Amino acid sequence: MLAARKDRHLVEDLTPEDFRVYQDDVQQHITHFEVQTTEPLRLGILMDISRGRRDEPEPIDWQAPISRVLRRLLGPNDRAFVADFAAETSLLCPWTSDFSVLDGALQRAFESPRKGGAALYDALFTLFEERFSTETGRKALVVLCGTPDDASSHTEQEALQLVGGMDTIVYPMLPWVKAGNGAIFRNVRFGQVFSAQTGGWLSLYVKPKEFEQDLEAIGIALAHLYAIGFEPPEDPRDGRYHRVRVKCLRPGVRIYAREAYSAPRSVSPGPSPGPPAPVP
């Protein structure tokens, strides 16, 4: 969870008394409070290489800003990976802090020819199950994707349920695309839904400078997170989808926090009801 003023300046001196936490509109008792600046960071970069991505300027222009931000962001105990997707997902490098390896993976992704459909939800399933499920600490995934999903075997709801249980922040970054008379930013629904459900935010960018500034902001946010925990009075393994709201009592402070989670199920009589469809 991140706290910032309307002018985007971070608020770093909050205490448990500054917060109220609600589950399904019922106030909860805060049992855990921590500033997570010392937790190791696990950061994934996922890039769309499907045929539907037609961003401007040429994709190679975005490689350098990512490389610079990774160098400023990753400390000795931090790790990152790079993956891309079209109809299938490819892990271009596993968890590493070797910047030469990360640079090589980024270059391969940006130089890869566009191919196939966009199986974004399948990519999320693969990466969250294989990369994030066994990691602890601060976890985040930056998704550069301008193409709506059109090839996944998994649904948006299934992806949300899995992602919501991994305590990982998703930061969708949508490029400006050649869209004729249509919208210049595509896949906005994905960006809105997955950022809101995980405590991230959606970035829309046109120029490399804007892109790098947003990446920098994500890095700053990941270094100044708060962690708040509570124990709901109901069965914590009821398998249900629960909405969560975090309120800050200090005036003028905006909170970026996950809006819901899917509880694990102690027994499995049937499928989880899942989240209601978010309003775009």
N, C-alpha and C positions, 0 to 999 in steps of 0.2 A: 504494500500500500504506500502511496506517495501523497504528500501534503504540499500544496503550493498556493501562493496568493494569486489573485487575478492577473497580476503583472508577470506571472510565471516564476517569481522568486520562490525558492524552496523555503519551507518552514521546518527547522530542525530541532526545535526545543519543546515539542509537544510532550505531554505526559498522559497517562491513562485517564486522568480526570478530564482531559480535553475531549474525550470521545464518548459516543454512545453507539452501541452496536445492536442491530435488530435482525432477527431471523423471522421471516414471514410476518413482519410488522410487530413482532413481540420483542421487547427489549431483553438483551442477554447480559449476564454478568461476565465482565472481562476477567479472565484467569491468567492471561499471558500477555506481556507487552515487551517488545524488544526493538531496538534500532539495529538493522541488519547490515551495517556498513562493513563488518569484518567477516561476514560469511563468504565462502568462496563462490565465485560466479561461474555459471555454466550457461553459455550463450550460443544459440544456434542461428545460422543464417540460411534461410530457405528461399530459393529463387525460381521463378517461373520461366521455363524455357519452351513453353508450348507455342504452337503456331498462332494462337490468339493474342500473344503479346506483341504489340507494335508500338513500342515506346519511343519517344523523342527526347533528346537527341539519341545517337546510336548507343546501344547498351554498353559498349566498352568505356564510355565516359563515366560510368558509375562505379567502376572498380576502385579507382584511387581513393575516393572518399571513404569507402568501407575499410580499406587497408589502413588508412591513417587513423580512423576512429578505433579500430581494433588495437592498434599499437598504444593508443592513449588509455584505452579502457582496461585491457587485460593485465592483471598483476601476476606475481610469481605463482600463486595458487589457483589462478583462474584458467579456464579452458574454453575453447570454442570449437564448433564444427561447421562445415559448409556442405549443403546439399542442394540439389536442384530437382525439378520435377516437370514432367509433361504428362503423358499417359502412365509413365512409371516414375518411381523415385530413385535417385542415385545419390549415395553418400560419397561426396568427393574427397572429404578427409574426416577422420574420426576426431574425438576430443583431443585437442592439442593446444599448446601455447607457443608452438614454433611458427613464427610469422612467415617464414619462407614457405612452409607447407600450406598455410592459410592463403597466402598470395597465389600460389600455384593453383589451388582449388578454385579461388575466385576467378582467375584468368580462364580456366577451363569452362566454368559455368557461363561466363559472359561471351566466350568465343564459340560456344556450342551452337550449332544450327538449330533453328526453331523446328519442332517436330511434334506431331500428334496432338491429342486433346489435352485438357487440363484436369488431372485427377488430384485436385488440391486436398480433398478430405482424406483420400487414401494416403497421401504424403504425410499429413498430420498424424494419422494412425501409425504409420510406420515409424516416424521419428519419435513420437511420444512413447511408444511401446519399447523401442530399441535403444533410444538415447536418454530420455528424461526419466523413465520409470525407476531407475536405480540410482539416480543422482540426488544429492541433498544440497542445502544452501540456497543461494539466489539462482533462480532459473528463469530464462527468458528465450523467446524465439522471435526473431525479426523475419517477417515474411514479405518479400518483394513480389507482389503478384497483381497484375492488371487484368487477369482473365478469369471470368466466372467459371466455377467447376462445371465440366460437362462430360467427365469420363470416370468418375469414382464409383466403386462398388459400395462404398459407405455413404450414408446420408449426412447432411449438415447436423441433424439432431444427434446421431451416433458420434460424430466427431466432437461435438460440444460436450457430450457426456464424458468422453474419455479425457479430453483436454481439461475439463473442469475438475477432474479428480487428481491432477498431477501437480497442482500448486506451481504452475509455470505461467508467467506473463507473456501474452502474445501482443506484438507490436506490428500490425499490418501497415505496409508502406506501398501506396498505390501510385504508379507513374501516370503522367499525362500520356494519352494515346491518340493516334490518328483515328478519329472516329467519324469523319465526315460531318454529317449534320446531327449526329447523336451526341451522347454525353462524352465529355473529354476524360472523365475518370470512370473506369469500369470496376465491377466487383466491390462496390461500396458497401453492399449489404454484408458481405463477409467481414470487411474491416470493422464495421460498426458492431456487429454481433460478437465477434471473437475478442475484440479489445474490451468491450464492456463486460463480458463474462469473466475475463481474467485479470482485470485491473490495469490494462494497458491503454493506449490511445491510438487513433487512426491518423496517419500522416498522408497528405496529398502533396505531391511535389512535381515541379516542372523543370527546375534548373538544378545543376549539381550543387550549387551553394545552398539551396534550400534543403536538398537531400542530406548534405553533410550536417547542416545545423540541426535537423531533426534527429539524425543519428547521435550527435553530440548530446542532445537533450535526453535521449534514451539512456545513454551512458551515465549521465549525471543522476538521472532518476534511479538507476540500478544501484548507485552508490549511496543513496539516501532513503532507503525503504524502511518503513515501520512494519512490524509483525504484531498483529493482535489476535489473540485466541480466546475462545469461549467454549463452554460445555453446554449444549442445548439440553433443556429438561426432558425432551422427548428421547426416544430410542435413537442413538446416533447412527445406527446401522439399519435404518428403516427402508433404504433403497429409494427414497423419494428425492425429488428435485426441490431445493429450498432457495428462496430468494434472501439475499443478505444486503443490508444497508448500513453504511458507516457514516455517522454524522459527527462533524467537528463543531464544538461549542464556541471555539474562538472565531470571532467575526472575520469575514473576508478570506477564509481559507477554503480551498477546493480540495476535495479528496478524490484520488484515483484508486479505486479498490474493486476487487471482483464483486459482481452483483449477484452471484448465485453459485451453488455447488450441487453436485449429485452425490448423495450419501451412499456408502457401500451398503450392501444388503446381507444380513446375517443368514437368511434363508432365501431361496430363489424360486418362489412359486410361479413367477412369470416375469416378463420384461418390465423394466422401470418405466414409469409413465413419461419420464423425460420432460424437458422444458417446453412451456408453451411457445408458440411461434413468436419471436420478437417483432415488434412493430418497426419497419424500416424508417 
